[in-house]
Amino acid sequence: MSRWRRAARRLGRTGLWLSAVLVGALWTGLGLTLVPAQVAVQETGQQLRQLDRQLGEVEQVLSPLDSLGRPQTLAAVRALGQLARTAQGTPVVDMLLGQDTLGDAVTLTRRWEQTLAQPPSGRLTGARALVQRWQRQVETAGKRLIWTALALGLVGTLAVGWFAAGQWALFRYAGQEQSSEKG
């Protein structure tokens, strides 16, 4: 019977070493997985901050152009467009300027009107809001990544700890039985 107890004691000792190796491998694996993912999240956040800053600079540069979107400017461009469309239907003006030139004038005034109706800084403000929302999502993802890795590590450590407790009990029990046989 002593042979079985020695085997049980070795099995318990081996189980304890295996538990230590498993915990070390678990945390090392989580670290090796988490570090590159965290670096990617940080780089993405940095790029989004840089994009937000650049959009802010462009918005400042273009803000003087917002004054072109005033109702008076839009009315003037609409009047030019109407004038170009009317000139297209007038034979004398058509002969003097040509149909292509008048068509280009109509197209150009239409584009001006569309562009001035939507000021550039308004579009940039929307783009910045989108970039800032993505920044918050990336930051949240980074935090969740860390907490998820910690939770997985703790759950894994507890599971291995449970296994180690059983191995320790086996080791101690076999040792007590072996010492009681000697005594």
N, C-alpha and C positions, 0 to 999 in steps of 0.2 A: 504494500500500500504506500510505502514511503516513496516509491518511484513515481506514483501518480501525483503525490503532493509536490515533489520537486518539479515535475512537469507543469503543474498548476502554478507554482511559484514563478517558474520561468515564463510561462504564458502571461501571468500578471505583469511581470517586469517588462516583457516585450510589448505588451499592450500599453503600458505607461510611456515607454519610449515612442511607440507609434503615435500615441496621442500628442506628445510634444512635437513630433515631426509634422503631424497633420495640422496642428495649430500654426506652427511656423510656416508651413506651405500655404495655408489658407490666407494668412495675413500678407505673406510675400506676393502671392498671386493677386490679391486684391490691390496691393500697392502697385504692382507692375501693370495692372489694368487701369487703375484710377489715375496714375500720374500722366500718361499720354492723353487720356480723355480730358483731364483737367487742364492740361496745356492747350489742347485744341479749343476748349471752351473759353479760356482766357484770351487766346489769340483772336477768336471770333469776337469777343467782347471789345477787345482793343481796336479791331478793324471797324466795328460798328461805331465806337466812340469817335474814331478818326473821320469816318464818313459823316457823322452828325456834325462834327466841327466844320468840315469842309462845306457841307450844305448850309450851315449858318453863315459862313464867310460869303458864299455865293448869294445867299439871301440878302446880306447887307449890301453887296455890290449892286444887286438888281433892284433894291428897294426904291431908288430914285425913279426907276422906270414905271413904278406903280402909278405915278401921277399921270402917265399917259392914258391910263384906263378911266380917267374922269369922264363924266357924261358929255362934256363939251367936245372932247377929243373924239369920242365914239360917234357923236353926231356929225362931226366934220368928216370923218372917214365914211360914214354912211352916205353923206351928201356926195362925196367924191365917187363912191360906188354907183349911186343913182345917176350921177352925171355921165359916168363911163357907159352905163347900160343904155341911157338915153342917146348918147353919141353913137352907139352901135346901130341904132335904128335910124339915124339921120344920114342920108346918102352923101351929102356934101362932106361931112366930117369923115365919113367912111372912106371917101376917095382921098382926102388929104392925109389922113393918118394910117389908113389901112386896117383891115379886119383883124389881123394878127395883133397889132399894137393895141387896139381897143379890147380885144379878148384878154390880152395880158393885163391890161389895166383893171378890167372887171375882176379877174382872178386875184390880182394883187390886193385890191381893196377888200375883197371878201376875206382873204387871209388876214389882212390887218385887223379887220373888224373882229374876227374870231380870236386873234391873239390878244387884242386889247380888251376884249370882254372878259378874259381870264388872265388876270395879272400874274406874272411869273412867280412872284413871291408867294402867292396863294398856293400854287402847285408845290413850291419848295417847302412851304409850311406843312403841307400834307405828307410830303416825302419824309421830312424830319420827324413828324409824329409817328410814322410807320417805323422808321429806324429806331426811334426811342422805345417803341413798343417791343421791337425785336431785342433791344438791349436788355430790357427787363426780363424778357423770356429766357434769354441766354443766361443771365445772372441766376434766375430761378432754377434753370436746368442744372447749372453748376452746383448750386446748394443741394438740390435733390440728389445729384450724383454722389456727392460726399456722404449725405445722410443714408442713402441706400447702401453704399459700400460699407459704412460703419454698421448698419443694421445687419447686413449679410455676415459681416465678420463676427459680430456679437452672437448671432444665432448659431453660426457654425462653431464658434468657440464653446458655447453652451452645450451643443450636441456632442462635441468631442470631449468636453468636461464630464458629461454624463457617462460616456464610454470610459473615460479615465477613472472615474469614481468606481465603476464596476471592476475595472482591472486592479485598482488599488485594494478594493475589498477582497478580491481573489488572492492577491499577493499576500495581504495581511492574514487572511484566513489560513492559507496554506502554510505560512510561516508559523502561526500559532499552533497549528496541528502538528507541525514538524518538531517544534520545540517541546510540546507536551509529550510526544513520543520519546524524546531523548531523556526527559526528566522523570 
